[in-house]
Amino acid sequence: YCLIHFYKRSKHSSTPNLVIMSTSSQSIPIHSYTSTSQLMTTIAPLRLPAVLRGCPLGPCSSTWTMDYMAEKLAGIIRPVHVTTEPDMNFACKNFRYSSLDLGEVVKSAAAGEGKEMFYLRAVSEENPRTKPARLEDDFPTIAKDFNLPDMFPKEKMFSSVLRVSSRGVRVWTHYDVMDNIYCQVVGHKQAILWPPSEADKLYLVGDKSRVVDIDNPDLKQFPLFPLAKQYKAELQPGDILFIPALWFHNMLARDFGVAVNVFWRELQDKLYDPKDPYGNRDHLPAAKAMRMLDNVMKQLQDLPEDYRDFYARRLVLRVQDKCYSKASREEE
């Protein structure tokens, strides 16, 4: 890819304005499925996203029609995101949560009529605040249709999340703290991913990016966003997208879609927050470091602004020297 920086003078001003041309995106590689060991031996160790195509997912590939799903999920009430704006924004909550019959949600999402669009990110029926979602526990009427091969150690399994979306719904850019695979069963999706090393260009609030319109970002607010490296894939029914932990991702439903998102702990269990039901709370050592940093910043408040600036820069340099990867240091 190529970066171009240049200055352009306005017709009405002699002040030059910086124009930033965006990086070109890279295509996420597509691999033909060969064996159950393929993901953990040849794909996951690279710490890069990848699409597996041709992996058998069980009867769901043919049985999960709109009529079948509506029948099997009828009477099951769950919280669903309802919006009239396709680019969902978690920061300003341009959607509402409604407890709806999932059978009716499937019908409405598939029909695509009216202004309202729907997005289901299933949560645990038993206790959504503490227990991770599991397809077999929460949706037994359809779980038997989804038969994922043993692609990772079963004891590392964290959750299996049912996702249903209307055509055109885009889910905000965020990262998860666990490796996961996004199994696109019905419909097509555009997936855009950014490496963890691009975090400084994504304007984060917690685990989410403030940039909602990723196709036409506000360059006054987010001037560095176009420079962030992008990886793209167009998912077809049956595709499995491997999303490494900490990789930012943004999903756009090209049409009515049903997917199962499976998460597992690739690190030692002790590094994860045991009270996290979603897989998006920072690893315990990182969360502790964040809290300590809050105290560090509080200590600097006693200094004048230019002094704070100086010591803040020294702190940043120490973090870069001690914690950045070799590749990141070489890019600086």
BELLINDA-V763293 format. One record per residue. RES is the residue in one letter. PHI is phi in degrees with one decimal (none if undefined). OMEGA is omega in whole degrees, 0 to 359 (NA if undefined). BURIAL is I if it has 9 or more other C-alpha atoms within 8 Angstrom, else O. Layout:
res = <RES RES>
phi = <PHI PHI>
omega = <OMEGA OMEGA>
burial = <BURIAL BURIAL>
//
This chain:
res = <Y C L I H F Y K R S K H S S T P N L V I M S T S S Q S I P I H S Y T S T S Q L M T T I A P L R L P A V L R G C P L G P C S S T W T M D Y M A E K L A G I I R P V H V T T E P D M N F A C K N F R Y S S L D L G E V V K S A A A G E G K E M F Y L R A V S E E N P R T K P A R L E D D F P T I A K D F N L P D M F P K E K M F S S V L R V S S R G V R V W T H Y D V M D N I Y C Q V V G H K Q A I L W P P S E A D K L Y L V G D K S R V V D I D N P D L K Q F P L F P L A K Q Y K A E L Q P G D I L F I P A L W F H N M L A R D F G V A V N V F W R E L Q D K L Y D P K D P Y G N R D H L P A A K A M R M L D N V M K Q L Q D L P E D Y R D F Y A R R L V L R V Q D K C Y S K A S R E E E>
phi = <none -133.5 -108.4 -126.2 -117.1 -152.9 -108.7 -131.3 -88.8 -72.2 -63.2 -106.0 -151.4 -88.2 -81.5 -73.0 -112.6 -76.0 -111.6 -114.3 -87.5 -74.3 -73.8 -79.5 -84.3 -106.2 -79.3 -71.5 -64.5 -109.9 -116.0 -73.4 -66.4 -122.4 -161.6 -66.9 -86.2 -58.2 -61.8 -80.9 -98.9 -120.1 -108.4 -57.8 -60.5 -76.0 57.4 -129.7 -67.5 -157.7 -110.1 -101.1 -119.4 93.5 -80.5 -69.3 -112.1 96.6 -60.3 -55.7 -60.4 -115.9 -85.2 -80.4 -80.2 -59.5 -62.7 -65.0 -64.1 -63.3 -69.3 -71.4 -99.7 -59.6 87.8 -89.7 -100.6 -143.9 -70.0 -132.0 -76.8 -121.2 -146.0 -108.2 -113.1 -63.9 -87.2 -71.2 -120.8 -70.0 -67.1 -99.0 52.4 -84.3 -147.4 -127.8 -92.8 -130.5 -82.8 -128.9 -71.7 -67.2 -61.9 -71.5 -60.8 -59.6 -61.8 -67.6 -65.3 -71.6 -70.2 67.2 -95.4 80.4 -86.4 -80.0 -120.6 -128.8 -143.0 -106.2 -116.5 -60.5 -121.3 -62.8 -70.8 -69.2 -157.2 -64.5 -81.7 -129.2 -107.1 -64.2 -70.0 -135.1 -56.2 -68.9 -86.1 -91.6 -137.4 -61.8 -70.3 -118.8 -59.6 -65.0 -82.6 -101.4 -121.5 -77.2 -59.0 -73.7 -91.4 -148.1 -58.7 -60.2 -68.4 -91.7 -58.0 -112.6 -156.9 -135.1 -108.6 -79.2 -128.1 -130.9 -143.6 -74.0 -60.3 91.7 -74.6 -116.8 -92.8 -50.8 -71.8 -156.6 -125.3 -116.4 -96.0 -126.2 -61.1 -154.2 -122.2 -103.3 -94.5 -84.3 -88.6 -123.6 87.0 -125.7 -138.2 -94.7 -115.1 -120.2 -126.5 -128.6 -68.6 -55.9 -68.2 -94.8 -55.4 -72.6 -109.1 -105.3 55.0 -84.6 -126.7 66.0 -95.2 -120.8 -87.8 -77.6 -80.8 -93.0 -86.4 -75.4 -81.1 -135.5 -69.0 -74.0 -72.7 -72.1 -82.6 -129.3 -64.7 -88.4 -57.0 -62.2 -85.7 -72.6 -64.4 -114.3 -124.2 -123.2 -147.9 -107.1 -84.5 -104.6 -55.2 97.0 -73.2 -121.5 -100.1 -86.4 -114.3 -64.9 -53.1 76.0 -80.5 -73.9 -145.4 -138.5 -117.4 -119.0 -80.0 -73.7 -154.9 -55.4 -137.5 -132.1 -141.8 -124.2 -105.7 -109.9 -112.9 -145.0 -87.5 -85.8 -105.0 -63.7 -56.6 -66.5 -85.9 -104.5 -71.7 -67.3 -97.8 -93.0 -89.0 -107.9 82.4 -127.2 -85.6 -58.5 -54.0 -54.6 -61.7 -70.0 -62.3 -64.8 -62.9 -61.7 -65.1 -66.0 -64.2 -57.6 -69.0 -59.7 -65.1 -62.5 -62.8 -73.9 -64.3 -75.4 -96.6 -61.3 -56.3 -67.7 -70.3 -58.3 -59.2 -61.6 -71.1 -63.1 -65.7 -62.8 -62.6 -60.6 -63.9 -66.9 -63.4 -60.2 -67.3 -93.1 -117.9 -66.5 -68.0 -60.3 -63.9 -68.1 -64.4 -70.5 -77.8 -67.3>
omega = <185 175 178 175 175 181 180 180 177 178 186 182 177 181 180 177 180 176 183 176 185 174 173 181 176 178 175 183 178 180 172 181 181 184 180 182 187 184 187 184 186 184 184 181 181 181 177 178 179 176 172 182 178 179 179 181 179 183 183 182 180 185 186 173 179 182 181 181 180 179 185 183 180 178 178 183 179 173 183 173 177 185 171 179 186 179 183 185 183 183 182 177 177 176 175 174 177 175 188 173 186 175 179 177 179 180 182 180 181 182 179 180 180 184 186 176 188 175 177 167 190 174 182 176 186 180 185 182 184 186 177 178 175 183 184 179 188 182 184 182 178 185 182 181 184 184 180 175 180 186 178 183 184 182 179 182 178 182 172 193 174 178 178 183 172 174 174 181 176 180 185 179 181 174 173 185 179 170 178 175 181 184 181 185 182 175 184 178 168 177 175 182 176 179 176 182 179 184 183 179 187 173 189 163 187 181 186 177 176 182 183 178 186 178 179 183 175 186 175 179 189 186 183 186 181 181 181 179 179 172 186 173 172 185 176 176 181 179 175 178 174 179 180 176 176 175 178 181 182 186 178 180 178 178 178 186 173 181 173 183 186 182 173 180 180 178 178 183 185 182 183 177 183 181 183 180 186 183 181 174 185 177 187 178 180 179 178 179 178 179 178 178 177 179 178 181 177 180 182 182 180 182 173 187 183 176 177 180 181 183 175 179 177 179 179 180 179 178 179 183 186 190 181 174 180 181 180 179 180 179 184 NA>
burial = <O O I O O O O O I I O O O O O I O O O I I I I O I O O I O O O O I O O O O I I I O O I I O O O O I I I I I O I O I I I I I O O I O I O I I I O I I I O I O I I I I I I O I I I I I O O O O I I O O I O I I I I I I I I I I I O I O O O O I I I I I I I I O O O I O O I I I I I O O I I I O I I O I I I O O O I I O O O I I I I I I I I I I I I I I I I I I I I I I I I I I I I I I I I I I I I I I I I O O I I O I I I I O O I I I I I I O O O O I O O O O I I I I I I I I I I I I O I I I I I I I I I I I I I I I I I I I I I I I I I I I I I I I O O O O O I I I O O I I O I I I I I I O O I O O O O O O O O O O O O O O O O O O O O I O O O O O O O O O O I I O O O I O O O I I O O O>
//
